[in-house]
Structure formats: C-alpha cells, structure tokens
C-alpha cells in the first residue's frame, strides 16, 4: 500500500511519475521539520555538522542550481547566500520561516520547469567543470535521488534530535 500522498502505483509514464515523486519528496522534506523548536532546527546532531534547517537550505540551493541555473539557463545565484559552504550554514538572519519559504519557492520553480518541458530537452548550460548539457530527464532523476537521500538524512537527524521515528511519510 502506498504511503499517504505517494504517487499512484498504476502510472506507467516514468517521467511524470518521477515529477510526482519529486513533488511528494518535497513535501516529505518539510514535514521532517514539523514539531522541532528553533534550537532543534539549527543544532547539528551529526559529526559533519549540518542542521535540519541547513539541510533544507542546501536542498533549496540544489534545486535552484539544477533547474534554474543549469537547465533553464536563468541568471540566478545558485549557492544562496553566495558560496557553496554558506548554503549549509544557518546565519542569525536565517529564520526557519525564511529558509522554508526559500525551499518552497525553489521546489515550486523546479516543478513548474519540469512540467513545462519535455524529458529529452537539453539544458541551457553545462554543469560543474564538464561540457555536458544534461537532459531534463537526467536532471529530474538527479534531483529525485538527492531528495530521497536527504529525506533519509533528515529521518536520522530527527531520531537523534527527539527520538521521533514514525514520521508521516
């Protein structure tokens, strides 16, 4: 039986199914924060030093980079607020509401772009230090695996923070 809100199990179109799963995982990621207080949101509980809110900030920046900067070719600063290292850091100006709004905005932008182009469309820019212009289908799969992994990371963080293990999917 699928989890609440999980995409329909009878959809044979892998691209639209992938978009539906990305939309679902976007909601899952934010639900992992529900019930945490401000201190719990910004306190790292893993040795690498990221916090739950920092993970959400990073995930928003990843969506912005792949969908808006690489695929759509928009002239956006994809490592908000300016460097790759800072996308994980929570500053005193980074309220939980601000970070969650940033994430929601980039998540919705990603879904908008995905729903307006075809899977075989090629990105406007190459990525990283490569000359590769990935297809939209590849970018979707990359974001989907990233979202699933980071949702799992937040599951572990949440369990270490307050013992919660039975979170709504």
KAFEN-V592580 format. One line per field, one symbol per residue. burial: # if it has 9 or more other ideal C-beta (glycine too) atoms within 8 Angstrom, else .. Layout:
BEGIN
burial = ???
END
This chain:
BEGIN
burial = ......#...#...#.#################..#...###...#...########################....###.....###.#...#.#.###.######.###.##..#.#.#.#.###......####.######.###.##.#######.#..#..#..
END
